Amino acid sequence: MSLFKKVSEFANSEQGRKVIDQAKKYASDPKNKEKIEQVKNKIMGKEKGR
């Protein structure tokens, strides 16, 4: 079974929908948005101040 198919099946399961809802709630919090942005910039090599 391909990885994409496994991810798709998980996302469509009850447990997957719960995880997705939790992630959306986490991502909508302004404090968490800043944390997410910092991690994204660090991964992309665009961290400010370096």
PDB file with SEQRES, HELIX, SHEET and CRYST1 records, atoms N, CA, C and O in Angstrom:
SEQRES   1 A   50  MET SER LEU PHE LYS LYS VAL SER GLU PHE ALA ASN SER          
SEQRES   2 A   50  GLU GLN GLY ARG LYS VAL ILE ASP GLN ALA LYS LYS TYR          
SEQRES   3 A   50  ALA SER ASP PRO LYS ASN LYS GLU LYS ILE GLU GLN VAL          
SEQRES   4 A   50  LYS ASN LYS ILE MET GLY LYS GLU LYS GLY ARG                  
HELIX    1 AA1 LEU A    3  ASN A   12  1                                  10    
HELIX    2 AA2 GLU A   14  SER A   28  1                                  15    
HELIX    3 AA3 PRO A   30  MET A   44  1                                  15    
CRYST1    1.000    1.000    1.000  90.00  90.00  90.00 P 1           1          
ATOM      1  N   MET A   1       0.860  -1.180   0.000  1.00  0.00           N  
ATOM      2  CA  MET A   1       0.000   0.000   0.000  1.00  0.00           C  
ATOM      3  C   MET A   1       0.903   1.239   0.000  1.00  0.00           C  
ATOM      4  O   MET A   1       1.879   1.302   0.748  1.00  0.00           O  
ATOM      5  N   SER A   2       0.575   2.208  -0.831  1.00  0.00           N  
ATOM      6  CA  SER A   2       1.398   3.407  -0.923  1.00  0.00           C  
ATOM      7  C   SER A   2       1.203   4.300   0.305  1.00  0.00           C  
ATOM      8  O   SER A   2       0.177   4.244   0.983  1.00  0.00           O  
ATOM      9  N   LEU A   3       2.203   5.109   0.563  1.00  0.00           N  
ATOM     10  CA  LEU A   3       2.157   6.026   1.699  1.00  0.00           C  
ATOM     11  C   LEU A   3       0.984   6.989   1.565  1.00  0.00           C  
ATOM     12  O   LEU A   3       0.284   7.261   2.540  1.00  0.00           O  
ATOM     13  N   PHE A   4       0.771   7.508   0.351  1.00  0.00           N  
ATOM     14  CA  PHE A   4      -0.324   8.450   0.133  1.00  0.00           C  
ATOM     15  C   PHE A   4      -1.668   7.809   0.464  1.00  0.00           C  
ATOM     16  O   PHE A   4      -2.532   8.445   1.069  1.00  0.00           O  
ATOM     17  N   LYS A   5      -1.840   6.554   0.068  1.00  0.00           N  
ATOM     18  CA  LYS A   5      -3.097   5.861   0.331  1.00  0.00           C  
ATOM     19  C   LYS A   5      -3.296   5.677   1.844  1.00  0.00           C  
ATOM     20  O   LYS A   5      -4.408   5.833   2.346  1.00  0.00           O  
ATOM     21  N   LYS A   6      -2.224   5.346   2.563  1.00  0.00           N  
ATOM     22  CA  LYS A   6      -2.307   5.178   4.011  1.00  0.00           C  
ATOM     23  C   LYS A   6      -2.678   6.493   4.695  1.00  0.00           C  
ATOM     24  O   LYS A   6      -3.519   6.521   5.594  1.00  0.00           O  
ATOM     25  N   VAL A   7      -2.042   7.581   4.260  1.00  0.00           N  
ATOM     26  CA  VAL A   7      -2.346   8.896   4.830  1.00  0.00           C  
ATOM     27  C   VAL A   7      -3.784   9.282   4.532  1.00  0.00           C  
ATOM     28  O   VAL A   7      -4.487   9.801   5.400  1.00  0.00           O  
ATOM     29  N   SER A   8      -4.219   9.031   3.314  1.00  0.00           N  
ATOM     30  CA  SER A   8      -5.590   9.342   2.910  1.00  0.00           C  
ATOM     31  C   SER A   8      -6.603   8.558   3.743  1.00  0.00           C  
ATOM     32  O   SER A   8      -7.606   9.113   4.191  1.00  0.00           O  
ATOM     33  N   GLU A   9      -6.344   7.295   3.944  1.00  0.00           N  
ATOM     34  CA  GLU A   9      -7.256   6.471   4.744  1.00  0.00           C  
ATOM     35  C   GLU A   9      -7.299   6.954   6.189  1.00  0.00           C  
ATOM     36  O   GLU A   9      -8.367   6.998   6.799  1.00  0.00           O  
ATOM     37  N   PHE A  10      -6.141   7.316   6.738  1.00  0.00           N  
ATOM     38  CA  PHE A  10      -6.113   7.828   8.108  1.00  0.00           C  
ATOM     39  C   PHE A  10      -6.900   9.133   8.206  1.00  0.00           C  
ATOM     40  O   PHE A  10      -7.682   9.316   9.139  1.00  0.00           O  
ATOM     41  N   ALA A  11      -6.702  10.037   7.253  1.00  0.00           N  
ATOM     42  CA  ALA A  11      -7.383  11.331   7.273  1.00  0.00           C  
ATOM     43  C   ALA A  11      -8.898  11.164   7.196  1.00  0.00           C  
ATOM     44  O   ALA A  11      -9.641  11.997   7.715  1.00  0.00           O  
ATOM     45  N   ASN A  12      -9.350  10.115   6.566  1.00  0.00           N  
ATOM     46  CA  ASN A  12     -10.782   9.879   6.429  1.00  0.00           C  
ATOM     47  C   ASN A  12     -11.370   9.075   7.581  1.00  0.00           C  
ATOM     48  O   ASN A  12     -12.587   8.905   7.658  1.00  0.00           O  
ATOM     49  N   SER A  13     -10.522   8.580   8.476  1.00  0.00           N  
ATOM     50  CA  SER A  13     -11.011   7.807   9.614  1.00  0.00           C  
ATOM     51  C   SER A  13     -11.477   8.754  10.723  1.00  0.00           C  
ATOM     52  O   SER A  13     -11.174   9.947  10.699  1.00  0.00           O  
ATOM     53  N   GLU A  14     -12.207   8.215  11.682  1.00  0.00           N  
ATOM     54  CA  GLU A  14     -12.680   9.027  12.812  1.00  0.00           C  
ATOM     55  C   GLU A  14     -11.498   9.599  13.592  1.00  0.00           C  
ATOM     56  O   GLU A  14     -11.496  10.778  13.948  1.00  0.00           O  
ATOM     57  N   GLN A  15     -10.506   8.772  13.852  1.00  0.00           N  
ATOM     58  CA  GLN A  15      -9.322   9.231  14.587  1.00  0.00           C  
ATOM     59  C   GLN A  15      -8.589  10.313  13.790  1.00  0.00           C  
ATOM     60  O   GLN A  15      -8.130  11.299  14.367  1.00  0.00           O  
ATOM     61  N   GLY A  16      -8.477  10.142  12.491  1.00  0.00           N  
ATOM     62  CA  GLY A  16      -7.815  11.127  11.641  1.00  0.00           C  
ATOM     63  C   GLY A  16      -8.531  12.462  11.654  1.00  0.00           C  
ATOM     64  O   GLY A  16      -7.893  13.514  11.708  1.00  0.00           O  
ATOM     65  N   ARG A  17      -9.860  12.424  11.606  1.00  0.00           N  
ATOM     66  CA  ARG A  17     -10.630  13.681  11.641  1.00  0.00           C  
ATOM     67  C   ARG A  17     -10.430  14.404  12.967  1.00  0.00           C  
ATOM     68  O   ARG A  17     -10.365  15.633  12.998  1.00  0.00           O  
ATOM     69  N   LYS A  18     -10.331  13.648  14.072  1.00  0.00           N  
ATOM     70  CA  LYS A  18     -10.084  14.270  15.374  1.00  0.00           C  
ATOM     71  C   LYS A  18      -8.725  14.954  15.399  1.00  0.00           C  
ATOM     72  O   LYS A  18      -8.594  16.073  15.895  1.00  0.00           O  
ATOM     73  N   VAL A  19      -7.713  14.275  14.861  1.00  0.00           N  
ATOM     74  CA  VAL A  19      -6.359  14.843  14.831  1.00  0.00           C  
ATOM     75  C   VAL A  19      -6.339  16.103  13.970  1.00  0.00           C  
ATOM     76  O   VAL A  19      -5.708  17.095  14.337  1.00  0.00           O  
ATOM     77  N   ILE A  20      -7.018  16.069  12.839  1.00  0.00           N  
ATOM     78  CA  ILE A  20      -7.070  17.234  11.951  1.00  0.00           C  
ATOM     79  C   ILE A  20      -7.762  18.402  12.640  1.00  0.00           C  
ATOM     80  O   ILE A  20      -7.303  19.539  12.532  1.00  0.00           O  
ATOM     81  N   ASP A  21      -8.858  18.142  13.348  1.00  0.00           N  
ATOM     82  CA  ASP A  21      -9.563  19.206  14.078  1.00  0.00           C  
ATOM     83  C   ASP A  21      -8.668  19.808  15.166  1.00  0.00           C  
ATOM     84  O   ASP A  21      -8.648  21.025  15.353  1.00  0.00           O  
ATOM     85  N   GLN A  22      -7.936  18.961  15.877  1.00  0.00           N  
ATOM     86  CA  GLN A  22      -7.019  19.458  16.918  1.00  0.00           C  
ATOM     87  C   GLN A  22      -5.937  20.330  16.291  1.00  0.00           C  
ATOM     88  O   GLN A  22      -5.595  21.379  16.837  1.00  0.00           O  
ATOM     89  N   ALA A  23      -5.401  19.911  15.157  1.00  0.00           N  
ATOM     90  CA  ALA A  23      -4.353  20.679  14.485  1.00  0.00           C  
ATOM     91  C   ALA A  23      -4.884  22.034  14.022  1.00  0.00           C  
ATOM     92  O   ALA A  23      -4.180  23.040  14.112  1.00  0.00           O  
ATOM     93  N   LYS A  24      -6.121  22.064  13.527  1.00  0.00           N  
ATOM     94  CA  LYS A  24      -6.713  23.332  13.086  1.00  0.00           C  
ATOM     95  C   LYS A  24      -6.894  24.285  14.264  1.00  0.00           C  
ATOM     96  O   LYS A  24      -6.618  25.479  14.147  1.00  0.00           O  
ATOM     97  N   LYS A  25      -7.361  23.756  15.406  1.00  0.00           N  
ATOM     98  CA  LYS A  25      -7.530  24.594  16.594  1.00  0.00           C  
ATOM     99  C   LYS A  25      -6.188  25.139  17.068  1.00  0.00           C  
ATOM    100  O   LYS A  25      -6.078  26.316  17.411  1.00  0.00           O  
ATOM    101  N   TYR A  26      -5.172  24.287  17.087  1.00  0.00           N  
ATOM    102  CA  TYR A  26      -3.839  24.697  17.506  1.00  0.00           C  
ATOM    103  C   TYR A  26      -3.298  25.780  16.581  1.00  0.00           C  
ATOM    104  O   TYR A  26      -2.742  26.778  17.041  1.00  0.00           O  
ATOM    105  N   ALA A  27      -3.461  25.582  15.286  1.00  0.00           N  
ATOM    106  CA  ALA A  27      -2.915  26.510  14.304  1.00  0.00           C  
ATOM    107  C   ALA A  27      -3.645  27.847  14.289  1.00  0.00           C  
ATOM    108  O   ALA A  27      -3.086  28.841  13.826  1.00  0.00           O  
ATOM    109  N   SER A  28      -4.874  27.896  14.782  1.00  0.00           N  
ATOM    110  CA  SER A  28      -5.632  29.147  14.744  1.00  0.00           C  
ATOM    111  C   SER A  28      -5.284  30.082  15.906  1.00  0.00           C  
ATOM    112  O   SER A  28      -5.646  31.259  15.873  1.00  0.00           O  
ATOM    113  N   ASP A  29      -4.594  29.584  16.926  1.00  0.00           N  
ATOM    114  CA  ASP A  29      -4.194  30.398  18.074  1.00  0.00           C  
ATOM    115  C   ASP A  29      -3.029  31.311  17.655  1.00  0.00           C  
ATOM    116  O   ASP A  29      -2.030  30.818  17.131  1.00  0.00           O  
ATOM    117  N   PRO A  30      -3.138  32.626  17.875  1.00  0.00           N  
ATOM    118  CA  PRO A  30      -2.077  33.557  17.457  1.00  0.00           C  
ATOM    119  C   PRO A  30      -0.691  33.210  18.010  1.00  0.00           C  
ATOM    120  O   PRO A  30       0.305  33.354  17.300  1.00  0.00           O  
ATOM    121  N   LYS A  31      -0.612  32.761  19.250  1.00  0.00           N  
ATOM    122  CA  LYS A  31       0.696  32.392  19.826  1.00  0.00           C  
ATOM    123  C   LYS A  31       1.291  31.223  19.060  1.00  0.00           C  
ATOM    124  O   LYS A  31       2.485  31.197  18.760  1.00  0.00           O  
ATOM    125  N   ASN A  32       0.447  30.270  18.752  1.00  0.00           N  
ATOM    126  CA  ASN A  32       0.921  29.088  18.036  1.00  0.00           C  
ATOM    127  C   ASN A  32       1.269  29.411  16.585  1.00  0.00           C  
ATOM    128  O   ASN A  32       2.175  28.804  16.014  1.00  0.00           O  
ATOM    129  N   LYS A  33       0.554  30.360  15.989  1.00  0.00           N  
ATOM    130  CA  LYS A  33       0.881  30.768  14.625  1.00  0.00           C  
ATOM    131  C   LYS A  33       2.308  31.289  14.563  1.00  0.00           C  
ATOM    132  O   LYS A  33       3.045  30.988  13.624  1.00  0.00           O  
ATOM    133  N   GLU A  34       2.699  32.076  15.572  1.00  0.00           N  
ATOM    134  CA  GLU A  34       4.065  32.610  15.614  1.00  0.00           C  
ATOM    135  C   GLU A  34       5.079  31.480  15.763  1.00  0.00           C  
ATOM    136  O   GLU A  34       6.118  31.488  15.103  1.00  0.00           O  
ATOM    137  N   LYS A  35       4.783  30.509  16.625  1.00  0.00           N  
ATOM    138  CA  LYS A  35       5.684  29.356  16.793  1.00  0.00           C  
ATOM    139  C   LYS A  35       5.819  28.587  15.493  1.00  0.00           C  
ATOM    140  O   LYS A  35       6.921  28.202  15.101  1.00  0.00           O  
ATOM    141  N   ILE A  36       4.695  28.365  14.824  1.00  0.00           N  
ATOM    142  CA  ILE A  36       4.704  27.639  13.555  1.00  0.00           C  
ATOM    143  C   ILE A  36       5.539  28.401  12.528  1.00  0.00           C  
ATOM    144  O   ILE A  36       6.320  27.799  11.791  1.00  0.00           O  
ATOM    145  N   GLU A  37       5.378  29.696  12.480  1.00  0.00           N  
ATOM    146  CA  GLU A  37       6.126  30.527  11.533  1.00  0.00           C  
ATOM    147  C   GLU A  37       7.628  30.454  11.819  1.00  0.00           C  
ATOM    148  O   GLU A  37       8.431  30.380  10.889  1.00  0.00           O  
ATOM    149  N   GLN A  38       8.012  30.474  13.098  1.00  0.00           N  
ATOM    150  CA  GLN A  38       9.426  30.383  13.461  1.00  0.00           C  
ATOM    151  C   GLN A  38      10.028  29.056  13.019  1.00  0.00           C  
ATOM    152  O   GLN A  38      11.129  29.019  12.469  1.00  0.00           O  
ATOM    153  N   VAL A  39       9.306  27.976  13.258  1.00  0.00           N  
ATOM    154  CA  VAL A  39       9.796  26.651  12.861  1.00  0.00           C  
ATOM    155  C   VAL A  39       9.894  26.566  11.340  1.00  0.00           C  
ATOM    156  O   VAL A  39      10.872  26.049  10.800  1.00  0.00           O  
ATOM    157  N   LYS A  40       8.876  27.076  10.660  1.00  0.00           N  
ATOM    158  CA  LYS A  40       8.884  27.050   9.199  1.00  0.00           C  
ATOM    159  C   LYS A  40      10.081  27.824   8.657  1.00  0.00           C  
ATOM    160  O   LYS A  40      10.764  27.356   7.746  1.00  0.00           O  
ATOM    161  N   ASN A  41      10.336  29.002   9.211  1.00  0.00           N  
ATOM    162  CA  ASN A  41      11.462  29.810   8.752  1.00  0.00           C  
ATOM    163  C   ASN A  41      12.796  29.123   9.048  1.00  0.00           C  
ATOM    164  O   ASN A  41      13.728  29.191   8.247  1.00  0.00           O  
ATOM    165  N   LYS A  42      12.876  28.470  10.191  1.00  0.00           N  
ATOM    166  CA  LYS A  42      14.109  27.772  10.547  1.00  0.00           C  
ATOM    167  C   LYS A  42      14.367  26.631   9.569  1.00  0.00           C  
ATOM    168  O   LYS A  42      15.496  26.432   9.120  1.00  0.00           O  
ATOM    169  N   ILE A  43      13.324  25.892   9.245  1.00  0.00           N  
ATOM    170  CA  ILE A  43      13.461  24.778   8.310  1.00  0.00           C  
ATOM    171  C   ILE A  43      13.825  25.285   6.914  1.00  0.00           C  
ATOM    172  O   ILE A  43      14.633  24.679   6.211  1.00  0.00           O  
ATOM    173  N   MET A  44      13.225  26.389   6.534  1.00  0.00           N  
ATOM    174  CA  MET A  44      13.458  26.933   5.199  1.00  0.00           C  
ATOM    175  C   MET A  44      14.762  27.730   5.126  1.00  0.00           C  
ATOM    176  O   MET A  44      15.144  28.179   4.045  1.00  0.00           O  
ATOM    177  N   GLY A  45      15.453  27.913   6.256  1.00  0.00           N  
ATOM    178  CA  GLY A  45      16.714  28.634   6.263  1.00  0.00           C  
ATOM    179  C   GLY A  45      16.553  30.129   6.218  1.00  0.00           C  
ATOM    180  O   GLY A  45      17.453  30.838   5.769  1.00  0.00           O  
ATOM    181  N   LYS A  46      15.421  30.620   6.675  1.00  0.00           N  
ATOM    182  CA  LYS A  46      15.148  32.060   6.615  1.00  0.00           C  
ATOM    183  C   LYS A  46      14.972  32.645   8.008  1.00  0.00           C  
ATOM    184  O   LYS A  46      14.261  33.635   8.179  1.00  0.00           O  
ATOM    185  N   GLU A  47      15.612  32.045   9.001  1.00  0.00           N  
ATOM    186  CA  GLU A  47      15.447  32.530  10.374  1.00  0.00           C  
ATOM    187  C   GLU A  47      16.018  33.939  10.472  1.00  0.00           C  
ATOM    188  O   GLU A  47      17.135  34.198  10.023  1.00  0.00           O  
ATOM    189  N   LYS A  48      15.246  34.844  11.061  1.00  0.00           N  
ATOM    190  CA  LYS A  48      15.654  36.234  11.195  1.00  0.00           C  
ATOM    191  C   LYS A  48      16.790  36.348  12.188  1.00  0.00           C  
ATOM    192  O   LYS A  48      16.867  35.587  13.153  1.00  0.00           O  
ATOM    193  N   GLY A  49      17.677  37.311  11.944  1.00  0.00           N  
ATOM    194  CA  GLY A  49      18.758  37.589  12.870  1.00  0.00           C  
ATOM    195  C   GLY A  49      19.996  36.741  12.662  1.00  0.00           C  
ATOM    196  O   GLY A  49      20.917  36.780  13.478  1.00  0.00           O  
ATOM    197  N   ARG A  50      20.030  35.985  11.596  1.00  0.00           N  
ATOM    198  CA  ARG A  50      21.228  35.153  11.323  1.00  0.00           C  
ATOM    199  C   ARG A  50      21.822  35.500  10.007  1.00  0.00           C  
ATOM    200  O   ARG A  50      22.827  34.910   9.610  1.00  0.00           O  
TER     201      ARG A  50                                                      
END                                                                             
